[in-house]
Amino acid sequence: MSHDVLLIPNVGAEEAGEWGEPEPADRERPVAKDAVEPFRQLTTRLWSTLFGDACHIVDAAPEAVAGRAAEPGAAAPMTEGRASQTQRWWPSALGPRPGAAVFPWLDAPAAAAAWLNTPAAEGLAQRAGRQLIGASSAVVRTVHDKAFAHRAALEEGLLPEGLVNCIEVLEPALLRDADAALAAIEARLARWPSWTQGRFTLKPRFGTSGRGRASGEAGQWERVRGSLPRLAQSGGAVLEPWLARSGDFSAQLWIGSEGELVLLGTAELLVEPSGLYRGHRGFVDSKGRVTSGSRYDEPLREAAVAVARVAATAGYRGPCGIDAFAFEAEPGRVALRSVVEFNARFTFGTVVIGLLRRALPRIRDELSLGPGALRAFQFTLDAPAGGWPDARSAGRALCLRLEETAGQPGLLVAESMDGLSQLLGQRRTEA
C-alpha cells in the first residue's frame, strides 16, 4: 500500500536563510536569481520519482526558497496549481508509475518529506497535520554544517596525512572583521606544507554545488576580502588548500529510526571545476546495487559508514550523502579525501540510485543483466553535446530520456564503461 506522502521541495534551502534569526548585520541577504528556478523545478520532478503514486507536492513560494521568508521558521504557502501540475509528471521512459515508493522507508502514513529539513519545512508539515520524515531541523543544522564533516573526519582518522593540519573552521564572528580574518588566514597558510603553494579556498559552511566559494593565494588578500561578509552571513567558512582533483565521488545512505544504516551505493560525481553538479556515473547490478567501479570504492564506503554513525549518534535520521574526491598532492602521488561534506538531506545521488531501481526491469531485460553481471550507467542533467543517442540505434545500450525540457536530463546504460563513453563521445580516463 502506498501512503499519501506530502513532498516539500525546498531545494537550495541551506542557502535561503531558513536556519533562524540572522545577526543584525546579516539581515540583508542577497536574493537568489530567477535562473535557479528551472533547476529547482527539474530537481523536484526527478525527486518525486522516489515516491509512490499517492504522493503529492506542495511548492514553497519562490520568495521563501530565495531567502525572503516572512519570518524565521514560517511555513511557506501552498501553491495548489503548481502542485497538481507536478504531481502528474512521470517520465514515460520508466514505464507505468509504480504504486509504492522505491525505498520502503519513504512510505509512511501521515508523513511529509522535505528535500532538507528546515524550520520552514517543519512548520509547513505541522500546518498540514503531517510528521516530517527524518531528523529535526536543529539536528540537521548541526550535522549539515561542513564543520561537522571535518571534525568527524578528524575524530575517525579519515583525513589524508598531508591535510590534517591544513583545514580550519572559521566562525562568522571572525569573518566579520576583515583585517583580523585575513591576518588569521595568513598565519595559517604560513604553516602549510610547501606543496600547497599557498593556494586556498574558503567554502561556506552551508552551501551546495560549489556556490559561494572564494579562492585565492597567499599575499593576494584583496581578492577574498569582499567575500568575507557574505561568508559570515552564510554561517562561517572552511579554509582548506586548493587541490588538483583527479576524481569526485559520493556515497548515499539512509539512517533508520533506530540509527541503523543502509548503504544505498557509491558513484562517481560529474561536476564542473567550480563544483557545480552535472551528473553521476558508475555501475549497477541485477539487484539495483550501485558502485563507482573505482579503486576508491572500499575506503569510500568505510568512511561514509563511519561518519554516518557519528551523525546517527548526534541524532540524525533520514537520507544523507557523503562527498569525496581524489587529488594529487604532489606529482605522482594521489590520495583520497574520503569525507568532504556530509549532506544531511536528499541528494541527486539518492535520486539517481532511485531512477536506476525504477528502470531496473528494462535494464535487466534489454541489456541481459543477470546475477554476477554489471552494466555501466551515466546520468546527467543536460544532454551531451551531440545529443542523447537514439534508443533504437545505440546498440547494446539503453537510453532513457527523462525530460524533454529544462536541460534534457537522461540516463544512459551500456554493457561497459568504455562502450558508454564511446556513445557519448567521451574520452575514458581511469578514476
C-alpha positions in Angstrom: 0.0 0.0 0.0 1.3 3.5 -0.9 0.6 6.3 1.5 -0.2 9.8 0.7 3.1 11.5 1.4 3.4 15.3 1.2 6.5 16.4 -0.6 8.1 19.8 0.3 10.7 20.5 -2.5 12.8 23.2 -0.7 15.8 22.7 -3.0 18.6 25.0 -2.0 17.1 25.8 1.4 20.6 25.7 3.0 21.3 29.0 1.2 17.9 30.5 1.8 18.2 31.9 5.3 15.9 29.4 6.9 18.0 28.4 9.9 16.9 31.1 12.3 17.2 34.8 13.1 20.3 36.3 11.5 22.6 38.6 13.2 21.6 42.3 12.8 24.5 42.9 10.4 23.4 40.0 8.3 19.8 40.8 7.6 20.3 41.9 4.0 20.9 38.6 2.3 21.3 38.6 -1.5 18.2 37.1 -3.2 18.7 34.0 -5.4 18.3 34.7 -9.1 15.4 33.5 -11.2 17.8 31.3 -13.1 17.8 28.8 -10.2 14.0 28.2 -10.6 14.1 25.9 -13.6 16.8 23.8 -11.8 14.6 23.6 -8.7 11.6 22.5 -10.7 13.5 19.9 -12.6 15.0 18.6 -9.3 11.6 18.4 -7.8 10.2 16.3 -10.6 13.1 13.9 -10.6 13.0 13.7 -6.8 9.3 12.8 -6.9 10.1 9.6 -8.8 11.4 8.1 -5.5 7.9 8.2 -4.0 4.7 6.2 -4.7 1.8 7.3 -6.9 -0.2 8.7 -3.9 2.4 11.4 -3.1 1.6 15.0 -3.8 3.7 18.1 -3.9 3.3 21.4 -2.1 5.6 24.0 -3.6 7.2 26.6 -1.4 6.7 30.1 -2.6 9.7 31.3 -4.7 10.4 34.1 -2.3 10.9 31.6 0.5 13.3 29.5 -1.5 15.1 32.7 -2.4 15.7 33.5 1.2 12.9 36.1 1.7 10.6 34.1 4.1 8.4 36.5 6.1 9.9 35.3 9.4 12.3 32.6 10.6 10.6 29.2 10.7 7.5 30.5 8.9 5.8 27.9 6.7 5.7 28.7 3.0 2.2 28.9 1.5 0.9 26.1 -0.6 0.6 26.6 -4.4 -2.1 24.1 -5.4 -1.9 24.8 -9.2 1.8 24.0 -9.4 1.4 21.1 -7.0 -1.2 19.4 -9.2 0.8 20.0 -12.3 3.9 18.5 -10.9 2.1 15.6 -9.4 1.0 14.3 -12.8 4.6 14.3 -14.2 6.3 10.9 -14.7 9.0 10.1 -17.2 7.4 7.7 -19.8 10.9 6.1 -20.2 10.4 4.4 -16.8 7.2 2.8 -17.8 4.0 3.0 -15.7 4.4 4.6 -12.3 4.6 2.0 -9.5 2.3 2.4 -6.6 5.0 2.1 -4.0 8.0 4.2 -3.2 11.3 3.0 -4.5 12.6 2.6 -0.9 10.1 1.2 1.7 11.0 3.8 4.4 9.6 6.5 2.1 6.1 5.1 2.5 4.7 6.2 5.8 1.2 7.2 6.9 0.5 10.9 7.6 4.1 11.8 6.5 5.8 14.6 4.8 9.2 14.6 3.2 11.4 17.7 2.6 14.5 17.9 0.4 16.1 19.5 3.5 14.5 19.5 7.0 14.5 23.2 8.0 12.3 25.2 10.4 10.2 26.3 7.5 9.6 22.7 6.3 8.7 21.7 9.8 6.2 24.5 10.1 4.6 23.6 6.8 4.4 19.9 7.7 2.8 20.8 11.0 0.2 23.0 9.5 -0.7 20.2 7.1 -1.0 17.7 10.0 2.0 15.7 8.9 5.0 14.2 10.5 8.2 15.2 8.7 10.4 12.2 7.8 13.9 12.3 9.3 15.6 14.4 11.9 14.6 17.7 13.5 15.8 20.9 11.8 18.0 21.5 14.9 19.9 18.3 14.4 20.1 18.8 10.6 21.7 22.2 11.1 24.3 20.7 13.3 25.4 17.8 11.0 24.8 19.6 7.7 27.5 22.1 8.7 30.7 21.4 6.9 32.4 21.9 10.2 30.7 18.7 11.4 32.1 16.7 8.5 35.6 18.0 9.1 35.5 17.3 12.9 34.0 13.8 12.3 36.8 13.0 9.7 39.4 14.1 12.2 37.9 12.0 15.0 37.7 8.9 12.8 41.2 9.4 11.4 39.9 9.8 7.8 41.9 12.8 6.7 44.9 12.2 4.5 48.1 12.9 6.5 49.0 15.9 4.5 45.7 17.7 5.2 45.4 17.1 8.9 46.8 20.5 9.9 45.6 22.4 6.8 41.9 22.6 7.2 40.4 25.2 9.5 36.8 26.1 10.5 36.3 29.9 10.6 33.5 31.3 12.7 31.2 34.1 11.5 32.4 36.5 14.2 36.0 36.3 12.9 34.9 36.8 9.2 33.0 40.0 10.1 36.3 41.6 11.0 38.1 41.5 7.6 41.5 42.6 8.9 41.5 40.0 11.7 40.2 37.3 9.4 42.9 37.9 6.7 45.6 38.0 9.4 44.4 34.7 10.8 44.3 33.1 7.3 47.8 34.4 6.5 49.1 32.9 9.8 47.5 29.5 9.0 48.9 29.5 5.4 52.4 30.1 6.7 52.2 26.6 8.5 51.0 24.7 5.4 53.4 22.4 3.6 55.2 23.8 0.5 53.2 21.6 -2.0 50.1 23.7 -1.3 51.9 26.7 -2.8 49.8 29.0 -0.6 46.7 28.4 -2.8 43.5 28.2 -0.7 39.7 28.0 -0.9 37.1 29.4 1.5 33.9 27.3 1.4 30.7 28.4 3.0 29.7 26.0 5.8 26.1 25.9 4.5 26.2 25.8 0.7 25.8 23.5 -2.2 27.3 22.8 -5.7 30.3 25.0 -5.1 28.3 28.2 -4.9 29.7 30.9 -2.7 33.3 29.8 -2.6 36.2 32.2 -2.6 39.7 31.2 -3.8 43.0 33.0 -3.5 46.7 32.8 -3.0 49.0 33.9 -0.1 49.6 37.6 -0.4 46.6 38.3 -2.7 44.2 39.2 0.1 42.1 41.8 -1.6 40.7 39.1 -3.9 38.9 37.5 -1.0 38.3 40.5 1.3 35.0 41.3 -0.4 33.7 37.7 0.1 34.1 37.7 3.9 30.9 39.5 4.8 28.9 37.0 2.6 30.6 34.0 4.1 29.8 35.4 7.6 26.2 35.7 6.6 26.1 32.1 5.4 27.2 30.8 8.8 31.0 30.8 8.5 33.6 29.1 6.3 36.0 26.3 6.0 39.6 27.2 4.9 41.4 24.5 3.0 44.1 24.2 0.4 43.1 24.4 -3.3 43.7 20.8 -4.5 44.1 19.4 -8.0 41.3 16.9 -8.2 41.5 13.8 -10.2 38.1 12.4 -9.5 34.9 13.2 -7.5 32.8 10.6 -5.7 29.8 10.2 -3.4 28.2 7.6 -1.1 24.5 7.6 -0.3 23.0 6.2 2.9 19.8 6.0 4.8 19.8 6.2 8.6 16.7 4.5 10.1 14.6 5.4 13.1 16.8 3.3 15.5 20.0 4.6 14.0 20.6 1.6 11.7 22.5 2.3 8.5 21.6 1.3 4.9 24.3 1.9 2.4 22.5 2.7 -0.9 25.5 2.9 -3.1 28.6 4.8 -4.3 29.1 6.6 -7.6 31.4 8.9 -9.4 30.3 12.5 -9.3 30.4 14.6 -12.5 31.0 18.2 -11.6 32.3 21.4 -13.1 35.6 22.7 -11.9 33.6 25.2 -9.9 31.8 22.3 -8.1 28.5 22.7 -10.0 26.7 19.3 -10.2 26.2 17.8 -13.6 25.6 14.1 -13.0 26.7 10.7 -11.8 28.2 7.6 -13.3 29.1 4.1 -12.2 27.8 0.5 -12.4 24.6 -1.2 -11.4 24.0 -4.9 -10.8 20.9 -7.1 -11.2 19.7 -6.2 -7.7 20.0 -2.5 -8.2 23.2 -2.1 -6.2 25.3 0.8 -7.3 29.1 1.3 -7.2 31.5 3.8 -8.7 33.7 1.0 -10.0 36.8 2.9 -8.9 39.7 1.8 -6.8 38.4 4.1 -4.1 35.1 2.3 -3.5 36.1 0.4 -0.4 37.7 3.3 1.5 34.8 5.5 0.4 32.3 3.0 1.8 34.2 2.6 5.1 34.5 6.4 5.6 30.8 7.0 4.7 29.6 4.5 7.2 32.0 5.8 9.9 30.8 9.4 9.5 27.1 8.3 9.2 27.5 6.6 12.6 28.8 9.8 14.1 25.8 11.6 12.7 23.4 8.9 13.9 24.9 9.3 17.4 24.2 13.0 17.2 20.5 12.2 16.5 20.4 12.4 12.7 17.9 10.2 10.9 16.9 10.1 7.2 18.8 10.3 3.9 22.3 11.5 3.6 25.2 11.7 1.2 29.0 11.9 1.8 31.1 13.7 -0.9 34.7 12.8 -1.5 37.4 13.4 -4.1 40.8 12.1 -5.2 43.6 14.7 -5.5 47.2 15.0 -6.5 49.1 16.4 -3.5 52.4 16.1 -5.2 53.4 15.0 -8.7 52.7 11.3 -9.0 51.1 11.0 -5.5 47.3 10.7 -5.5 45.3 10.5 -2.3 41.6 10.2 -1.4 39.9 12.8 0.8 37.1 10.4 1.7 35.0 12.9 3.7 34.5 16.4 2.3 30.8 17.1 3.1 28.0 15.4 5.0 24.8 16.3 3.2 22.0 15.8 5.8 19.3 15.7 3.2 18.2 14.1 -0.1 20.8 14.4 -2.8 20.9 13.8 -6.5 22.9 10.7 -5.7 19.9 9.2 -3.9 17.7 10.3 -6.8 20.0 8.6 -9.4 20.0 5.3 -7.4 16.2 5.5 -7.3 16.0 6.1 -11.0 18.2 3.1 -11.7 16.0 0.9 -9.5 12.9 2.2 -11.3 14.5 1.4 -14.6 15.9 -2.0 -13.4 13.3 -4.2 -15.1 14.1 -2.6 -18.5 17.8 -2.8 -17.8 17.6 -6.5 -16.9 15.5 -7.3 -20.0 17.1 -5.2 -22.7 20.7 -5.5 -21.6 20.5 -9.1 -20.3 21.6 -8.0 -16.9 21.7 -11.2 -14.7 23.3 -12.2 -11.4 27.0 -11.6 -11.3 27.0 -9.0 -14.1 27.3 -5.2 -14.1 26.1 -2.5 -16.5 27.7 0.9 -16.7 25.5 4.0 -16.4 25.7 7.7 -16.7 23.1 10.2 -15.6 23.4 13.9 -16.5 21.2 16.9 -16.1 21.9 18.0 -19.6 22.0 16.2 -22.9 25.6 15.6 -24.2 27.0 17.9 -26.9 25.9 15.6 -29.6 22.5 14.9 -28.0 21.4 11.7 -26.4 21.9 8.5 -28.6 18.8 7.3 -30.3 17.4 4.4 -28.2 17.0 2.2 -31.2 20.4 2.7 -32.7 22.6 2.8 -29.6 23.5 -0.9 -29.9 23.9 -2.7 -26.6 22.8 0.3 -24.6 19.6 1.7 -23.2 18.9 5.4 -23.4 16.2 6.8 -21.1 15.3 10.4 -21.8 13.7 11.7 -18.6 12.6 15.2 -19.6 12.2 16.9 -22.9 12.7 20.4 -21.5 14.9 22.1 -18.9 18.2 20.7 -20.0 17.0 17.3 -21.2 18.3 15.1 -18.4 18.8 11.4 -19.2 20.1 8.1 -18.1 22.3 6.0 -20.4 23.1 2.4 -19.5 25.5 0.3 -21.5 27.4 -3.1 -21.3 30.7 -1.4 -20.3 32.0 2.0 -19.3 34.1 2.1 -22.5 31.0 1.5 -24.6 29.1 4.1 -22.7 31.9 6.7 -23.2 32.0 5.9 -26.9 28.3 6.5 -27.3 28.7 9.9 -25.5 31.8 10.8 -27.5 33.9 11.0 -24.3 37.4 10.0 -23.6 37.5 7.5 -20.8 40.0 8.1 -18.0 40.8 5.9 -15.0 39.1 7.2 -11.9 
